[in-house]
Amino acid sequence: MAEAPTVHEIYAVKFGENPGGVRGHYFLGPDGDPQDERMRLDYFVWAIRSPGQDIVLDAGFTAATNRTRHRDHWEDPSAALARIGVDAASVPIVILSHLHYDHCGDLDAFGAATFVLQEDEMAFWTGRFAPRREFSRHIEIADIERVIRLNFAGRVRMVDGLHEVADGVWVDKVAGHTPGMQATYVRTAQGIVVLASDSSHFFENVEQDKPFAVHTDVVGLYRSFDTMKAAATSGLVIAGHDPLITERFPAATGHEGRVFRIA
Ligand SMILES: [Zn+2]
């Protein structure tokens, strides 16, 4: 008899925020109106849990990196995950949505993990245009070096397009924000939930068709909205940085303000 398909739970684990931004910084052109209105941006890592296995999406950034970034950094992502019993040191799979500094900083904490990354993302950050300021300002060179070393150690699973990471968990290239940006699709009790990461920083991006201000390809961003909505049989495309996460979804008991159960 075939084994039952794995159904996962998803938790958004908050490790910091940036209270100082305005809409004009975050949206393309008139989509940001009113441009000077304050808008908070939250930092999360994501735990995809099933019996006997935790998969983590993204690795945030550490206090060390925050010395130059000056966000409101609460704790390292691995410490935030430990609050709900996710042991970073024994997590087998970490999906890296892309290589911006706030998504791949705490890799050393995941000493047993294989990291899942799109080929096009690695190629871009080791390629000709990576040093151009509009791109380089969003990365830490030390993070890119770390990923290169992990690749030579055999710990990066480099994929191209749609790929099944584990039973009930897929990544898909949805380029636009970066050339190898990937979304994560998770089978849950409510159907497939899409974790957009930076393919939709805020719910407003995907729900109101308003691109974020940082991208390498605006057509790709619009295409990624369509791709993610089509994949989400649950109707849930979860924004990667939206403070509304903390209002739309219930807090995990005992972790109010920090951990939210998405599905
Ligand atoms: Zn990003």
Boltz pocket constraint, residues with backbone or C-beta under 6 A from the ligand:
constraints:
  - pocket:
      binder: B
      contacts: [[A, 98], [A, 100], [A, 177], [A, 198]]
      max_distance: 6.0
